[in-house]
Amino acid sequence: MLGITQLFKRRAIRQYIKAIGPTLLKSYGPREAYSEGQIVAVLEQSGLSQRYQQYAYALFGDQYPELRQELAEGLFGNTTFTALDIIALAKPAGWKGGTNNDNLSNHYGQNSRY
C-alpha cells in the first residue's frame, strides 16, 4: 500500500506545482515565500484536492520544515529552495531545438515520417 499512497502524493505535488504556482505569481507577485492565507485562498480557488495541502504550504511557504527537507531531497538534490524555484519548475520548457539540417525532413515537411 505504500506504493499507492506515494503515487497519489507525487500526483498531488505535481498538480500543486503546475496549478498553484502560476496562480500565486499572478495574484500576489513574485516572492520568496507566500503566507498561509495566500496559499489557502489559491488552493480553494483551484479546486484541487486538499488531502496533501501541507505539501502546498511546504512548497510555497515556510511552514513544515521536515516536509521542505523531503521536497528539497526529491526535487533539488538536497539544496534549499524558495517559492520562486518551484514556480520556475511550472513554466513550460518551450522549443529547445535549433535549425533542422535533415534534407528529407525539409523536403517532406517537419512532421513527416519519410
GROMACS elastic network, one bead per residue, 0.5 to 0.9 nm:
[ bonds ]
;  ai    aj funct       b0    kb
    1     4     6  0.53674   500
    1     5     6  0.65191   500
    1     6     6  0.86907   500
    2     5     6  0.53486   500
    2     6     6  0.61628   500
    2     7     6  0.86523   500
    3     6     6  0.50821   500
    3     7     6  0.61779   500
    3     8     6  0.88196   500
    4     7     6  0.50111   500
    4     8     6  0.63860   500
    4     9     6  0.86290   500
    5     8     6  0.51747   500
    5     9     6  0.60958   500
    5    10     6  0.85945   500
    6     9     6  0.50424   500
    6    10     6  0.60860   500
    6    11     6  0.85161   500
    7    10     6  0.52505   500
    7    11     6  0.61723   500
    7    12     6  0.86410   500
    8    11     6  0.50613   500
    8    12     6  0.61239   500
    8    13     6  0.86219   500
    9    12     6  0.51301   500
    9    13     6  0.62009   500
    9    14     6  0.86687   500
    9    51     6  0.88959   500
    9    52     6  0.68996   500
    9    55     6  0.89337   500
   10    13     6  0.51056   500
   10    14     6  0.61956   500
   10    15     6  0.86314   500
   11    14     6  0.51750   500
   11    15     6  0.62325   500
   11    16     6  0.86246   500
   12    15     6  0.50738   500
   12    16     6  0.61006   500
   12    17     6  0.86302   500
   12    48     6  0.82245   500
   12    49     6  0.74045   500
   12    50     6  0.88436   500
   12    51     6  0.84714   500
   12    52     6  0.68250   500
   12    53     6  0.87969   500
   12    55     6  0.86910   500
   13    16     6  0.50187   500
   13    17     6  0.61951   500
   13    18     6  0.86774   500
   13    52     6  0.78431   500
   13    55     6  0.68910   500
   13    56     6  0.73613   500
   13    59     6  0.86218   500
   14    17     6  0.51417   500
   14    18     6  0.62136   500
   14    19     6  0.85308   500
   14    90     6  0.89456   500
   15    18     6  0.51621   500
   15    19     6  0.58340   500
   15    20     6  0.77626   500
   15    48     6  0.77397   500
   16    19     6  0.53727   500
   16    20     6  0.51870   500
   16    21     6  0.70511   500
   16    43     6  0.82819   500
   16    48     6  0.77763   500
   16    53     6  0.87624   500
   16    55     6  0.84431   500
   16    56     6  0.63803   500
   16    59     6  0.85626   500
   17    20     6  0.58654   500
   17    21     6  0.54184   500
   17    22     6  0.81924   500
   17    56     6  0.81698   500
   17    59     6  0.79957   500
   17    60     6  0.89510   500
   17    86     6  0.66326   500
   17    87     6  0.68871   500
   17    89     6  0.74137   500
   17    90     6  0.60206   500
   18    21     6  0.61586   500
   18    22     6  0.70820   500
   18    87     6  0.80172   500
   18    89     6  0.80780   500
   18    90     6  0.50432   500
   18    91     6  0.81047   500
   19    22     6  0.63143   500
   19    23     6  0.66389   500
   19    24     6  0.89556   500
   19    43     6  0.88223   500
   19    46     6  0.71146   500
   19    48     6  0.85460   500
   19    90     6  0.81691   500
   20    23     6  0.51894   500
   20    24     6  0.60147   500
   20    25     6  0.85755   500
   20    39     6  0.79583   500
   20    42     6  0.64286   500
   20    43     6  0.66493   500
   20    46     6  0.71739   500
   20    56     6  0.82476   500
   20    60     6  0.88433   500
   20    87     6  0.86727   500
   21    24     6  0.52583   500
   21    25     6  0.62692   500
   21    26     6  0.87004   500
   21    60     6  0.76583   500
   21    83     6  0.78805   500
   21    84     6  0.85241   500
   21    86     6  0.70660   500
   21    87     6  0.50053   500
   21    88     6  0.86020   500
   21    89     6  0.89661   500
   21    90     6  0.69790   500
   22    25     6  0.50093   500
   22    26     6  0.60962   500
   22    27     6  0.85169   500
   22    87     6  0.64099   500
   22    90     6  0.72898   500
   22    91     6  0.81211   500
   23    26     6  0.50705   500
   23    27     6  0.59321   500
   23    28     6  0.82699   500
   23    42     6  0.69249   500
   23    46     6  0.86429   500
   24    27     6  0.51698   500
   24    28     6  0.56346   500
   24    29     6  0.69549   500
   24    30     6  0.80722   500
   24    34     6  0.80683   500
   24    38     6  0.76025   500
   24    39     6  0.74880   500
   24    42     6  0.67843   500
   24    60     6  0.88255   500
   24    87     6  0.88322   500
   25    28     6  0.55930   500
   25    30     6  0.54012   500
   25    31     6  0.78793   500
   25    84     6  0.86506   500
   25    87     6  0.77546   500
   26    29     6  0.57418   500
   26    30     6  0.81739   500
   27    42     6  0.86696   500
   28    31     6  0.80074   500
   28    34     6  0.84049   500
   28    38     6  0.80050   500
   30    33     6  0.87358   500
   30    83     6  0.83737   500
   30    84     6  0.68188   500
   31    34     6  0.65284   500
   31    82     6  0.83658   500
   31    83     6  0.67715   500
   31    84     6  0.65954   500
   32    60     6  0.81414   500
   32    61     6  0.80980   500
   32    81     6  0.88782   500
   32    82     6  0.52640   500
   32    83     6  0.52716   500
   32    84     6  0.59564   500
   32    85     6  0.86497   500
   33    59     6  0.87269   500
   33    60     6  0.56423   500
   33    62     6  0.63198   500
   33    82     6  0.63728   500
   33    83     6  0.53526   500
   33    84     6  0.79393   500
   34    37     6  0.82692   500
   34    38     6  0.63692   500
   34    39     6  0.67346   500
   34    57     6  0.84815   500
   34    60     6  0.58290   500
   34    62     6  0.77595   500
   34    83     6  0.74363   500
   35    38     6  0.53129   500
   35    39     6  0.64152   500
   35    40     6  0.86953   500
   35    57     6  0.84672   500
   35    60     6  0.82881   500
   35    61     6  0.60795   500
   35    62     6  0.80648   500
   36    39     6  0.51546   500
   36    40     6  0.60804   500
   36    41     6  0.86071   500
   36    57     6  0.66897   500
   36    60     6  0.88866   500
   36    61     6  0.68580   500
   36    62     6  0.87668   500
   36    63     6  0.81672   500
   37    40     6  0.50583   500
   37    41     6  0.61178   500
   37    42     6  0.86723   500
   38    41     6  0.52046   500
   38    42     6  0.63257   500
   38    43     6  0.85161   500
   39    42     6  0.52892   500
   39    43     6  0.59366   500
   39    44     6  0.85484   500
   39    56     6  0.73546   500
   39    57     6  0.67795   500
   39    60     6  0.74469   500
   39    61     6  0.78727   500
   40    43     6  0.50281   500
   40    44     6  0.60882   500
   40    45     6  0.84711   500
   40    53     6  0.85770   500
   40    56     6  0.89172   500
   40    57     6  0.84942   500
   41    44     6  0.53355   500
   41    45     6  0.61549   500
   41    46     6  0.86623   500
   42    46     6  0.60142   500
   42    47     6  0.87981   500
   43    46     6  0.52196   500
   43    47     6  0.66416   500
   43    48     6  0.66025   500
   43    49     6  0.84376   500
   43    50     6  0.75983   500
   43    53     6  0.80859   500
   43    56     6  0.82728   500
   44    47     6  0.55778   500
   44    48     6  0.73194   500
   44    49     6  0.89506   500
   44    50     6  0.82619   500
   45    48     6  0.82804   500
   47    50     6  0.84987   500
   49    52     6  0.72514   500
   49    53     6  0.77122   500
   50    54     6  0.84195   500
   50    56     6  0.89660   500
   51    54     6  0.82083   500
   52    55     6  0.56722   500
   52    56     6  0.72319   500
   53    56     6  0.50157   500
   53    57     6  0.65357   500
   53    58     6  0.87108   500
   54    57     6  0.50320   500
   54    58     6  0.62096   500
   54    59     6  0.85938   500
   54    63     6  0.81798   500
   54    64     6  0.73195   500
   54    67     6  0.81300   500
   55    59     6  0.59395   500
   55    60     6  0.85637   500
   55    64     6  0.81342   500
   55    67     6  0.68029   500
   55    68     6  0.80208   500
   55    71     6  0.84918   500
   56    59     6  0.50343   500
   56    60     6  0.61290   500
   56    61     6  0.77547   500
   57    60     6  0.55461   500
   57    61     6  0.50719   500
   57    62     6  0.71155   500
   57    63     6  0.58672   500
   57    64     6  0.72804   500
   58    61     6  0.54772   500
   58    62     6  0.61450   500
   58    63     6  0.53852   500
   58    64     6  0.55376   500
   58    65     6  0.71459   500
   58    66     6  0.86841   500
   58    67     6  0.60986   500
   58    68     6  0.52515   500
   58    71     6  0.81175   500
   59    62     6  0.80042   500
   59    63     6  0.86684   500
   59    67     6  0.85427   500
   59    68     6  0.67754   500
   59    71     6  0.76207   500
   59    81     6  0.85858   500
   59    82     6  0.77728   500
   59    83     6  0.64609   500
   59    86     6  0.69625   500
   60    63     6  0.86885   500
   60    82     6  0.71078   500
   60    84     6  0.82440   500
   60    86     6  0.73911   500
   60    87     6  0.86672   500
   61    64     6  0.86380   500
   61    82     6  0.80423   500
   61    83     6  0.68935   500
   62    65     6  0.71880   500
   62    68     6  0.81380   500
   62    82     6  0.87171   500
   63    66     6  0.89687   500
   63    67     6  0.84999   500
   63    68     6  0.79638   500
   64    67     6  0.54329   500
   64    68     6  0.62921   500
   64    69     6  0.88216   500
   65    69     6  0.61866   500
   65    70     6  0.86824   500
   66    69     6  0.51271   500
   66    70     6  0.63977   500
   66    71     6  0.87687   500
   67    71     6  0.61375   500
   67    72     6  0.84457   500
   68    71     6  0.50628   500
   68    72     6  0.59702   500
   68    73     6  0.85869   500
   68    80     6  0.83089   500
   68    81     6  0.84888   500
   69    73     6  0.62318   500
   69    74     6  0.86976   500
   69    78     6  0.72326   500
   69    79     6  0.85577   500
   69    80     6  0.78655   500
   70    73     6  0.52785   500
   70    74     6  0.63853   500
   70    75     6  0.86692   500
   70    78     6  0.82184   500
   71    74     6  0.50818   500
   71    75     6  0.57880   500
   71    76     6  0.76789   500
   71    78     6  0.81810   500
   72    75     6  0.53789   500
   72    76     6  0.51159   500
   72    77     6  0.62899   500
   72    79     6  0.57912   500
   72    80     6  0.60532   500
   72    81     6  0.68002   500
   73    76     6  0.59328   500
   73    79     6  0.71143   500
   73    80     6  0.89079   500
   74    77     6  0.62626   500
   74    78     6  0.72752   500
   75    78     6  0.78176   500
   75    79     6  0.88547   500
   76    79     6  0.56922   500
   76    80     6  0.75436   500
   76    81     6  0.75281   500
   77    80     6  0.88807   500
   81    84     6  0.79897   500
   81    85     6  0.60013   500
   81    86     6  0.75305   500
   82    85     6  0.53224   500
   82    86     6  0.67289   500
   82    87     6  0.88784   500
   83    86     6  0.50904   500
   83    87     6  0.61873   500
   83    88     6  0.86135   500
   84    87     6  0.50033   500
   84    88     6  0.61327   500
   84    89     6  0.87802   500
   85    88     6  0.50840   500
   85    89     6  0.66175   500
   86    89     6  0.52042   500
   86    90     6  0.69156   500
   87    90     6  0.52353   500
   87    91     6  0.68632   500
   88    91     6  0.54467   500
   88    92     6  0.88234   500
   89    92     6  0.81037   500
   90    93     6  0.88409   500
   91    94     6  0.88127   500
   93    96     6  0.75622   500
   95    98     6  0.84502   500
   97   100     6  0.82836   500
  100   103     6  0.81660   500
  100   105     6  0.79715   500
  100   106     6  0.75509   500
  100   110     6  0.86301   500
  101   105     6  0.83787   500
  101   106     6  0.79276   500
  102   105     6  0.55409   500
  102   106     6  0.64276   500
  102   107     6  0.87803   500
  103   106     6  0.50547   500
  103   107     6  0.60464   500
  103   108     6  0.86272   500
  104   108     6  0.59992   500
  104   109     6  0.79187   500
  104   110     6  0.89420   500
  104   112     6  0.88749   500
  104   114     6  0.72453   500
  105   108     6  0.52553   500
  105   109     6  0.52119   500
  105   110     6  0.52315   500
  105   111     6  0.74741   500
  105   112     6  0.66110   500
  105   113     6  0.81995   500
  105   114     6  0.75130   500
  106   109     6  0.52074   500
  106   110     6  0.62045   500
  107   110     6  0.84250   500
  108   111     6  0.80324   500
  108   112     6  0.59246   500
  108   113     6  0.84296   500
  108   114     6  0.70924   500
  109   112     6  0.55099   500
  109   113     6  0.89747   500
  110   113     6  0.87595   500
